[in-house]
Amino acid sequence: MARGWRDAADVTVRVPMNGSASSLNASNAATLMLYEAARQRAAGSVEQRGADA
């Protein structure tokens, strides 16, 4: 990922993967993140961040 994109991001994450794939495309990465956010919210384990928290 280009440095400009990383600098523009609020946070970065790393997704450990097995096998020979070295990266996910953007739609797969977004799907994974949205699924995990929904899973954590359903379990009541997501911490609120920001000024409204």
C-alpha positions, -999 to 999 in steps of 0.1 A, spaced: 0 0 0 13 34 -9 25 56 20 -1 83 11 -30 59 17 -15 47 50 -10 83 61 -46 92 53 -60 62 73 -73 66 108 -61 32 118 -44 3 101 -49 -34 108 -30 -66 99 -50 -98 89 -29 -129 94 -33 -154 65 -21 -189 59 -10 -201 25 6 -183 -4 -17 -152 -7 1 -121 3 -28 -97 3 -66 -93 2 -84 -71 -23 -103 -41 -9 -137 -57 -11 -126 -88 8 -108 -68 34 -139 -46 39 -161 -76 42 -139 -91 68 -138 -59 89 -176 -54 87 -182 -90 97 -159 -87 127 -174 -54 138 -209 -69 136 -198 -100 155 -182 -79 183 -213 -56 185 -236 -87 188 -214 -100 216 -213 -65 233 -175 -63 232 -168 -32 209 -154 -2 228 -168 32 217 -141 56 207 -141 93 200 -155 124 216 -190 110 219 -179 80 239 
